[in-house]
Amino acid sequence: MANVISDETIEYVGILAKLELSEEEKEQAKKDMGSMLDYIDKLNELDTSGVEPMSHVFPVHNVFREDVVANGNVREKILANAPKEKDGSFVVPKTVE
């Protein structure tokens, strides 16, 4: 089944996409869109009656872990490496006036 795309459709899609297409580009876009719609029609021919709907191709599992503090309160050790420290924080040069 050949899907024919009208010039008006190409103009409308060009306006929506804010594209300025030459006549050659419009003709190529018509062919490309027709090919895409033909492919979708081909996919619609498949028997999917026994296929369970899914949102992802691969199984998706929760990959988050519990937020557990593993290193404890080591502020003093971290600040021991600081060239300058004030009130438990790093002192750095001012970058914005």
ChimeraX attribute file (.defattr): number of C-alpha atoms within 10 A of each C-alpha:
attribute: neighborCount
match mode: 1-to-1
recipient: residues
	/A:1	9
	/A:2	10
	/A:3	15
	/A:4	13
	/A:5	16
	/A:6	12
	/A:7	12
	/A:8	9
	/A:9	11
	/A:10	18
	/A:11	15
	/A:12	12
	/A:13	13
	/A:14	15
	/A:15	12
	/A:16	9
	/A:17	9
	/A:18	9
	/A:19	10
	/A:20	11
	/A:21	14
	/A:22	9
	/A:23	9
	/A:24	9
	/A:25	12
	/A:26	16
	/A:27	16
	/A:28	12
	/A:29	17
	/A:30	19
	/A:31	15
	/A:32	13
	/A:33	16
	/A:34	18
	/A:35	15
	/A:36	13
	/A:37	17
	/A:38	16
	/A:39	14
	/A:40	11
	/A:41	14
	/A:42	11
	/A:43	11
	/A:44	10
	/A:45	8
	/A:46	8
	/A:47	8
	/A:48	10
	/A:49	7
	/A:50	6
	/A:51	7
	/A:52	6
	/A:53	8
	/A:54	8
	/A:55	7
	/A:56	7
	/A:57	6
	/A:58	7
	/A:59	7
	/A:60	8
	/A:61	6
	/A:62	5
	/A:63	5
	/A:64	6
	/A:65	6
	/A:66	5
	/A:67	6
	/A:68	7
	/A:69	7
	/A:70	6
	/A:71	6
	/A:72	7
	/A:73	9
	/A:74	8
	/A:75	10
	/A:76	10
	/A:77	9
	/A:78	12
	/A:79	15
	/A:80	10
	/A:81	10
	/A:82	12
	/A:83	9
	/A:84	12
	/A:85	13
	/A:86	8
	/A:87	6
	/A:88	10
	/A:89	13
	/A:90	13
	/A:91	12
	/A:92	10
	/A:93	6
	/A:94	6
	/A:95	5
	/A:96	4
	/A:97	3
